[in-house]
Amino acid sequence: MSGFNGEKEEKFFGYCLGIISGEEDGRKLFDKYRDVLKKVNYRDVIHVFHRLTETEYPMDMIKNGVNKILHAVFTPLNEFEFEGYLKDGVFDLMIRDNLKMEDKLTFKIKPLIKEVNRKVSKEIILKLKEGFQELSLFKKHYDLKENFIFPLFEKSSEYTGCLKIMWSFDVDIRRNLKRATSILEEDFDVGEFNVVVGRLFFDMFAISFRENKILFPYLYEIVDEDVVNEMLPEMVEFGFPFLNLEGVRHKKDVDIKEKIFNGGKKKVENPGEVELEYGFLLPQEISLIFSHLPVDITYVNERDEVKFFSSPKKRIFPRTKAILGRKVQNCHPQESLEVVNKILSEFKMGKKDRAIFWIDMNGRKILISYFALRDKMGNYKGVIEVTQDITEIKKIEGEKRLLDE
């Protein structure tokens, strides 16, 4: 790889291990590795941080060390300026989004925090609420990175450990954004608020720097920017939180699957795979997915013919293969036929896109939903019936997050 220096990397890795283990004084470590640290570049960081995630150290210790390490190599990383990104391309938009976020922190929210520390008032708290509601929209920036940038990186590089570290910081930011907002809604505690916001400010500025100075330059180096920018139409549709995308030109109707799958290399399809809009699946894999969803699904095409039904372990309404190809009107008793035809007619005319009902059956609450299917041109292509037992779902209160498991 261009610019790879084994000796420099080993020394930088030694410094990083010393910081994370805490076995040696930080100042002494810096003096010991000073000549190496002033030459560290984004490649060195990507390589070494990947190696750190392969050590026995827990993520919290690594993250704590990473903050100190990147502070020590801030100058050489910050001095790197790359101006070759395509205007209105993925990298350009992500960097501009970061700069907009930094402006909001610096010029809108920071002055309000200073004011509330001088004197707590309802007026300032209200302004802070509005500021943090707006800032919370930036969570979409991290969604963009994790759902577009990270997968492409993983398909293009073996040094993916750095993504685990960055993602963990993203989780911290989301958590602290939520906590700061909650404090503003509760009996306001300025001390707790300062602690949470201090951590939040540090992490948001730090992640912005790490994206702009480490992640994006490295990805630009290992993947053709044209390939990266094939993601742009979908990313624009997803939305950049702080950018006005009017006038942003992006290539439309591109074959995203072929360009991005496998890091920009065309995927060699396995025999029998079905090409879907976002992926490739074998028929048996499609069947497994449908049979393990906790819902009954029946598909009726635009000619009102039953074309498919799923087979979950606990089907709510019985279905047999005999109904395949049958007119859906013949699958309902005469008493409900008028309602069925009314729903189909409204779907076909574009008056409605869904119809939802719920019933009590054998002590369970059953939700029955009909959704119109339309192609990209808006043409009606049928309807799916989705039936779900929501008895247990109705009992849910509070939160249970993945990290609580």
Residue pairs with C-beta under 8 A, 6 or more apart in sequence:
1 43
1 222
2 43
2 221
3 41
3 43
4 43
4 47
5 44
8 36
8 39
8 40
8 44
9 44
9 47
9 48
11 33
11 36
12 33
12 36
12 37
12 40
12 44
12 48
13 48
13 51
13 52
14 33
15 29
15 30
15 32
15 33
15 36
15 37
15 69
15 72
16 48
16 49
16 52
16 65
16 69
17 52
17 55
18 24
18 29
19 26
19 29
19 65
19 68
19 69
19 72
20 52
20 55
20 57
20 61
20 62
20 64
20 65
21 57
26 68
30 37
30 72
37 72
37 73
37 76
38 73
38 75
38 76
39 76
40 73
40 76
40 77
41 76
41 77
41 80
42 77
42 80
42 213
42 214
42 215
42 217
42 218
43 218
43 221
45 70
45 73
45 77
45 162
45 214
46 157
46 159
46 162
46 214
46 218
47 159
49 66
49 161
49 162
49 165
50 158
50 159
50 160
50 161
50 162
51 161
52 62
52 65
52 66
52 161
52 165
53 59
53 62
53 161
53 162
53 164
53 165
54 161
55 62
57 65
59 164
59 165
59 168
62 165
63 165
63 168
63 169
66 165
67 202
67 206
70 77
70 206
70 209
70 210
77 209
77 213
77 214
78 209
78 213
80 213
80 217
82 217
82 220
84 220
85 91
85 92
85 95
85 216
85 220
85 225
86 92
86 225
86 229
88 248
88 249
88 250
89 225
89 228
89 229
89 232
90 148
90 149
90 225
90 228
90 229
90 231
90 232
90 235
91 216
91 219
91 220
91 225
91 228
93 232
93 235
93 240
93 243
93 248
94 141
94 144
94 145
94 149
94 211
94 216
94 240
95 211
95 212
95 216
96 243
97 138
97 141
97 240
97 241
97 242
97 243
98 141
98 208
98 211
98 212
99 208
100 242
100 243
101 135
101 138
101 141
101 204
101 208
101 241
101 242
102 204
102 205
102 208
104 131
104 134
104 135
104 242
105 135
105 201
105 204
105 205
108 131
108 134
109 128
109 131
109 132
109 135
110 201
112 124
112 127
112 128
112 131
113 128
113 194
113 197
115 124
116 124
116 125
116 128
116 190
116 193
117 190
117 194
120 188
120 190
125 184
125 188
128 184
129 181
129 184
129 185
132 177
132 180
132 181
132 184
133 181
135 177
136 177
136 178
136 181
137 241
137 242
138 204
138 241
138 242
139 173
139 174
139 177
139 241
140 238
140 239
140 240
140 241
141 240
141 241
141 242
142 170
142 173
142 174
143 238
144 235
144 238
144 240
145 170
145 211
146 167
146 170
147 238
148 231
148 234
148 235
148 238
149 215
149 219
150 163
150 167
151 260
152 219
152 223
152 227
152 228
152 231
152 260
152 263
152 264
153 160
153 163
153 215
153 219
154 160
154 163
155 260
155 261
155 262
155 263
155 264
156 219
156 222
156 223
156 263
156 264
157 218
157 222
162 214
162 215
166 207
166 210
166 211
166 215
169 203
169 206
169 207
170 207
172 199
172 203
173 200
173 203
173 204
173 207
176 196
176 197
176 199
176 200
176 203
177 200
179 196
180 193
180 196
180 197
180 200
183 189
183 192
183 193
183 196
184 193
219 228
220 228
223 263
223 264
224 264
227 259
227 260
227 263
227 264
229 250
229 251
230 251
230 254
230 255
230 256
230 259
230 260
231 256
231 260
232 250
232 251
233 250
233 251
233 252
233 253
233 254
233 256
234 256
236 245
236 248
236 250
239 245
256 278
257 267
257 275
257 277
257 278
257 279
257 280
258 266
258 267
261 267
261 279
261 280
267 280
269 275
269 280
270 280
270 282
272 282
272 283
273 280
273 281
273 282
274 280
274 281
274 282
274 283
274 286
281 289
290 297
290 310
290 311
291 310
291 311
291 312
291 313
292 312
293 310
293 312
294 312
294 388
294 389
295 310
295 312
295 386
295 387
295 388
296 309
296 310
296 312
296 315
296 316
296 317
296 319
296 385
296 386
296 387
296 388
297 308
297 309
297 310
297 384
297 385
297 386
297 387
298 306
298 308
298 309
298 310
298 319
298 384
298 385
299 306
299 307
299 308
299 309
299 373
299 382
299 383
299 384
300 306
300 307
300 328
300 382
300 383
300 384
300 385
301 307
301 381
301 382
302 348
302 380
302 381
302 382
304 327
304 328
304 329
304 344
305 325
305 326
305 327
305 328
306 323
306 324
306 325
306 326
306 327
306 328
306 331
307 324
307 325
307 382
308 324
309 319
309 323
309 324
311 319
314 389
316 361
316 366
316 387
316 388
316 389
317 387
323 331
328 340
328 344
329 337
329 340
329 341
332 340
343 352
343 355
343 370
343 383
344 383
346 352
346 355
347 353
347 370
347 372
347 380
347 383
348 380
350 378
350 380
352 372
353 371
353 372
353 374
354 369
354 370
354 371
354 372
355 369
355 370
356 367
356 368
356 369
356 370
357 367
357 368
357 369
358 365
358 366
358 367
358 368
358 390
359 365
359 366
359 368
360 366
363 391
364 389
364 391
365 389
365 390
365 391
365 394
366 387
366 388
366 389
366 390
367 387
367 388
367 389
367 390
368 385
368 386
368 387
369 385
369 386
369 387
369 388
370 383
370 384
370 385
370 386
371 383
371 384
371 386
372 380
372 382
372 383
373 380
373 381
373 382
373 383
373 384
374 380
374 381
375 381
